[in-house]
């Protein structure tokens, strides 16, 4: 699967999509494929503050539980509640149905420090 070119990526395998003043965040195809079948997703409440490089939730697969790390600082303004009933969306559609949170960034310039799709592809080829 190709890595979408219009997104930015963190070293912890989260993707960020800029949508005007907000950003949508999820985990990459590479991350979900490494985790295996996702059975549960834990996300923060609307209104929660997230801090870059700190956990904001977790995904549980049949193999393991992995923390989700915030790629930027900001405030959660929307949570994908569909993942409560359908955590398998993370495996089936990591870039569309399985977005996790929408955030108002504290500083939108932080997004520029995230990797491009080419840089992310290069990083994951080395793993």
SULMOHU-V405808 format. One record per backbone hydrogen bond with DSSP energy under -0.5 kcal/mol. CO is the residue of the C=O (numbers start at 1). NH is the residue of the N-H. If there is no record, write none. Layout:
BEGIN
co:nh
CO:NH
CO:NH
END
This chain:
BEGIN
co:nh
2:4
4:7
8:16
9:115
10:13
13:28
14:10
15:26
16:8
16:18
17:24
19:22
21:105
22:19
23:103
24:17
25:100
25:101
26:15
28:32
29:33
30:34
31:35
32:36
35:63
37:62
40:60
41:43
42:58
45:48
48:76
50:74
51:54
54:70
57:68
58:42
59:61
59:66
60:39
60:40
64:61
66:59
68:56
68:57
70:53
73:106
73:107
74:50
75:104
76:47
78:102
79:81
80:83
81:84
81:85
82:86
86:89
87:90
88:91
88:92
89:93
93:96
93:98
96:99
100:80
101:25
102:77
102:78
103:23
103:105
104:75
107:110
108:111
109:112
110:113
111:114
115:9
116:120
117:121
118:122
119:123
120:124
121:125
122:126
123:126
123:127
END
